[in-house]
Amino acid sequence: MSFYILWNTPYPVGGVTSFCVHLHLITGAPIIRLSKIDQKDRPLGEWGVSYRNMTLQSIRKLTAPILLGGGTWTIDAETWGDLMRENCVWTVLHDETEFRTMPHTSQIDPRRVIVMREHNLCHYPTAVLLPQPYQPRFDKVPDVIYRTIRAISTARLDKIKGTERIVLANRLLPDFAKVRLLGSPNRMWVFSKKEKLPELQDLSGMPSTFGAGADMHRRALFGVDMTEIGNDRGVQYTLLEALDGGSIPIVSPRFAVKGLEQLTADSPESLARVLTRATYKMPAALANRAWLDQRHAPAIVAPLWERAIH
């Protein structure tokens, strides 16, 4: 076995889980989870892949390296320390929030940290920079005939995802141009906005199945993600899903990616203007798919991860 992926987030949706699933799909590395008992393989949410619960004692016996795919929120400090001492553990840090809030970061070996956005090297200068693993849902950009929705957002409904900006833009738009919100809600944040943003109260998010995001982007002309994470910037899974499904990304200026055909907006008003005036162009979608294939194709990315962890 080349390495194991330690899936360590309580949520079956979101970027950390997406990362673990995509890395498993392109490398075949098994997904494991720290548990009080050993169990047989079981489904990971609705993703169509499996993981195995393992005790710390069983994990200690593994001879291959372990890649910590998420944070350390569900591992107590003593257990985390034992795990770091007993195994060759690589830690993936996804965005700036983890550098600030993740417990036990002092026990992470800075020489065994992996980041997927160049900007995050400022937090761990000795980290290894690797492209995000991504298993495409489609072989090519789906035809425009499928695109019956003007705009969607598959990002989580949350403060840092800029959901409020999208809702306020929707209030300025005619029905045909409104952004359809499909991301999983941060229930606590949505509840806190029940008076200001009542539009969010009955939304439940799309299924957490492999390819669900790309499937929805196949049906849309534009994919909207207003994420703002501190000083962070760069590629997110929602963007890769948009490129896979062929919708044209509309993003915050800081998260605009060089080389992509995309639109930007930094306020509800500017987002409403973009959604009113923008025209879908198939050549742009094809150019974006070429960018995806050149930088995130499994045949290119999988060997990079394999070599880095060894």
Rosetta blueprint (number, residue, H / E / L):
1 M L
2 S L
3 F L
4 Y E
5 I E
6 L E
7 W L
8 N L
9 T L
10 P L
11 Y L
12 P L
13 V L
14 G L
15 G H
16 V H
17 T H
18 S H
19 F H
20 C H
21 V H
22 H H
23 L H
24 H H
25 L H
26 I H
27 T H
28 G L
29 A L
30 P L
31 I E
32 I E
33 R E
34 L E
35 S L
36 K L
37 I L
38 D L
39 Q L
40 K L
41 D L
42 R E
43 P E
44 L L
45 G L
46 E L
47 W L
48 G L
49 V L
50 S E
51 Y E
52 R E
53 N E
54 M E
55 T L
56 L H
57 Q H
58 S H
59 I H
60 R H
61 K L
62 L L
63 T L
64 A L
65 P L
66 I E
67 L E
68 L E
69 G L
70 G L
71 G L
72 T L
73 W L
74 T L
75 I L
76 D L
77 A H
78 E H
79 T H
80 W H
81 G H
82 D H
83 L H
84 M H
85 R H
86 E H
87 N L
88 C L
89 V E
90 W E
91 T E
92 V E
93 L L
94 H L
95 D L
96 E H
97 T H
98 E H
99 F H
100 R H
101 T H
102 M L
103 P L
104 H L
105 T H
106 S H
107 Q H
108 I L
109 D L
110 P H
111 R H
112 R H
113 V E
114 I E
115 V E
116 M L
117 R L
118 E H
119 H H
120 N H
121 L H
122 C H
123 H L
124 Y L
125 P L
126 T L
127 A L
128 V E
129 L E
130 L L
131 P L
132 Q L
133 P L
134 Y L
135 Q L
136 P L
137 R L
138 F L
139 D L
140 K L
141 V L
142 P L
143 D L
144 V H
145 I H
146 Y H
147 R L
148 T L
149 I E
150 R E
151 A E
152 I E
153 S E
154 T L
155 A L
156 R L
157 L E
158 D L
159 K L
160 I L
161 K L
162 G L
163 T H
164 E H
165 R H
166 I H
167 V H
168 L H
169 A H
170 N H
171 R L
172 L L
173 L L
174 P L
175 D H
176 F H
177 A H
178 K L
179 V E
180 R E
181 L E
182 L L
183 G L
184 S L
185 P E
186 N L
187 R H
188 M H
189 W H
190 V H
191 F H
192 S H
193 K L
194 K L
195 E L
196 K L
197 L L
198 P H
199 E H
200 L H
201 Q L
202 D L
203 L L
204 S L
205 G L
206 M L
207 P L
208 S L
209 T L
210 F L
211 G L
212 A H
213 G H
214 A H
215 D H
216 M H
217 H H
218 R H
219 R L
220 A E
221 L E
222 F E
223 G E
224 V E
225 D E
226 M L
227 T L
228 E L
229 I L
230 G L
231 N L
232 D L
233 R L
234 G L
235 V L
236 Q L
237 Y H
238 T H
239 L H
240 L H
241 E H
242 A H
243 L H
244 D H
245 G H
246 G L
247 S L
248 I E
249 P E
250 I E
251 V E
252 S L
253 P H
254 R H
255 F H
256 A L
257 V L
258 K L
259 G L
260 L L
261 E L
262 Q L
263 L E
264 T E
265 A L
266 D L
267 S L
268 P H
269 E H
270 S H
271 L H
272 A H
273 R H
274 V H
275 L H
276 T H
277 R H
278 A L
279 T L
280 Y L
281 K L
282 M H
283 P H
284 A H
285 A H
286 L H
287 A H
288 N H
289 R H
290 A H
291 W H
292 L H
293 D H
294 Q H
295 R H
296 H H
297 A L
298 P H
299 A H
300 I H
301 V H
302 A H
303 P H
304 L H
305 W H
306 E H
307 R H
308 A H
309 I H
310 H L
